[in-house]
Amino acid sequence: MPFSITPQTPETLNTNFAAKVFFNHFSAIKHYIASFEDRYELRQMAYYNRLASRGNQIDVAEIKKLLWNAWSTEQALKIGNLIDNADYYKYALHWSFPQAYYSVFLVLKAFQKTQGCTSNNHDGTINQFNQSVISGHYPQAINFYARGEWKETVFCNLNGFSSIEEGFNGAGKVQNIQDAKNQLAMFLKSTREQNAKAKRARINKNDLRFHSKKARCLQIFLKLVGT
């Protein structure tokens, strides 16, 4: 039987490119974090050394519940590599991102609970994490972020990195720490822009979260995302 290759359409080419870039973002995160020997040393962070013990104020049962859910979600993600079945792998792949995301999210939520953070909603947990990053509560390995106005992204704490290299190919393999930084910068920039577009769409729908009596919040936001 002769071997044949299914022709690639523009749609499948775009999908393949996006998948490669998405994979490279994860690969870059892993590569960058692994480059720091003190990546797990929370004991060296002044913030945690200043925290007072909360003793019996901590809900240990709730923290255990969150951790067990996180670990079971992570295990569900890993088991796909152990099953030699193409159909199983194809359908399991659809759940890979939410499983990776929520396994980390639930661990983060449990960690915040040990500090007395009581937010029970998704946005509150993410906002608390964002503030901790900006305030330098975490080791340098994960303490990077982006700020700035629309189309003027500034990369912070990315270990000396200032801008994405001209002509950098996001679909290329991550081979060194500089590739990892470029990938992380692309990830920060694109997600920041997507978030800004989503917030603008909410403004257009008269979402009350973006309005005040003097429309001050709206004015500030429009400056950040462009008019």
Beta strands, then each sheet from edge to edge (+ up, - down):
strand 1: 145-147
strand 2: 154-156
sheet 1: 1+ 2-
end
